[in-house]
Amino acid sequence: MIYAAIMGFGTIGSGVYEVLDRNREQVAAAAGQPVEVKYVLDLRDFPGTAVEDKVIHDFSVIENDPEVKLVVETMGGLNPSYPFVKACLLAGKHVSTSNKALVAAHGTELLAIARKKGVNFQFEASVGGGIPIIRTLYRCMAGDRVSEITGILNGTTNYILTKMDREGWSFGQALKEAQALGYAEQNPEADVEGYDTCRKIAILTALAAGKEVDYREIPTEGITNICAEDLRYADTLGLALKLVGTSRIQGDKVSVRVAPLLMGKENPLYGVNDVYNAILVKGNMLGTSMYYGSGAGKLPTASAVVADMIEEAQNLDHHVPMGWSGEKLALQTEDTAVYRYFLRIAGKFEELHQMVEHYLGDCQIALLEGLDEFAVLTDAMEKSAFEQALARLNEVLAQAGSRTVQIIHGEA
C-alpha cells in the first residue's frame, strides 16, 4: 500500500480522488501496489462525503508523516502551494502538480531539490490538461532535437474565438458565455491576455531546450483587441485565427512568442475549435507530430495527475531524470522571424490600395460590405522589414486622413 495526500480539494483535486477510486484496480496494477489517499488538505470540511474522515487543515501533518510517499498539489497559485511543495520535496516525498504558475515560476528550484533528494517532481497536467505532452517531450522524444513547438494551449480563449467566428459574437459576448459555462474565471485576465499560454509555452520550451526559461521575458499578446470583423476578414481569406504559443529552437538561438496567429487550412491547428487544445512539435527525427485533446476539465486533468502518481509509485526509491537545468536560456528577439501580416486599413480601397501595396508589396485584398475600410494580407516578410515598411506607410496614411485599424501576425 502506498499512501498519498491531496492538497486542495477543488475541481482537480476531487477529480484525482475520483480517478483513484473508480480506477482503483487499474491504478494498483500499474503502480505495483494499491494507492490510498490518507489525507485531504483543504480549508473546508466536506461533511457527508467520502473524504470526510481524511480532511485535515494542518499541512505539517502531511509533511511529518513518513507513511505519505506521494503528494498531489492542486491548490493553484503560488501561496501556499510553493512553500508546501518545497517542504514536501525536502521531506523526501514525491510531488505531482497541475499548477502551471508554480512550475513556470519555481520549477527550476523544485526540480533541483527533487534531484538532490532522490525523489520526483512531476507536472504532466500543468500543460494541456489531459494531453500527454510533458512525458512525450522528456521520454518519447528523448532521442530527437526539437526545433519548434506551436500550440493552442488555452481552452478559454479558443472557445471565445470559436464563438466570435461561428456566431459573429463580440469579444464581450463570447467571454460572458464562457464565464457562464465555467470555462472562464470571473477575472479572466490570465486567459484572455495570454499569460496562461505564456507560462505553458515557457514550460514546454524549457523541457525541449533543457534550460530554464523566464516566462516574464516572453513577448505576450492576448485576444482582447480581436473583434468580429477580424474573423470575418479571416474567413474571406480562408484563414482561421487562434491564440498560440510558439517556440523556435535552433541551437543556442531560441525565440518564443504568444500572440493571435492567422493560419491556413493546411495547418493542423486550423480545425481545433471550442475548448480543445492542440500542440504541434517538430523534431529532427520524428518530424511533425500533433497532440490533441481536452486541455482542461476535471477528469482529463486528473487523469494526467494520476499518471504522474503511478510513475512516482513505480520509482519510489529512484529519481526519474526529467525537466531542465538551472542554466538560463537566453531568448532571442524576433527581428528575423518571418510572418505574413494582416492589416485593416480605414478608408476607401480605391483611393488607398496602391499606396498600401507600394510600401508592403503584393498583398491579398479582402473587402466586407458596409465597412468603410479594407484588409490586406502581405507576403512573407521579416519582422524588422515589416516594421520599417509599416512606419513609412503610417506616415502617408496619416497625411491622407487614414490609419491602420488592426495588425495581426499570419503564418508564413
CORUR-V603237 format. One record per helix or strand of 3 or more residues. SS is the DSSP state (H for helix, E for strand). FROM is the first residue (numbers start at 1). LEN is the number of residues. Records with the same first field share a line. If there is no record, write none. Layout:
# CORUR-V603237
SS: FROM-LEN + FROM-LEN
This chain:
# CORUR-V603237
E: 2-6 + 35-7 + 68-6 + 94-4 + 146-7 + 239-12 + 253-12 + 276-8 + 287-8 + 338-9 + 363-4 + 373-6 + 403-8
H: 11-12 + 24-8 + 52-3 + 59-5 + 81-10 + 100-18 + 124-3 + 134-7 + 155-13 + 171-10 + 189-4 + 195-15 + 215-3 + 228-9 + 268-4 + 298-17 + 349-12 + 383-17
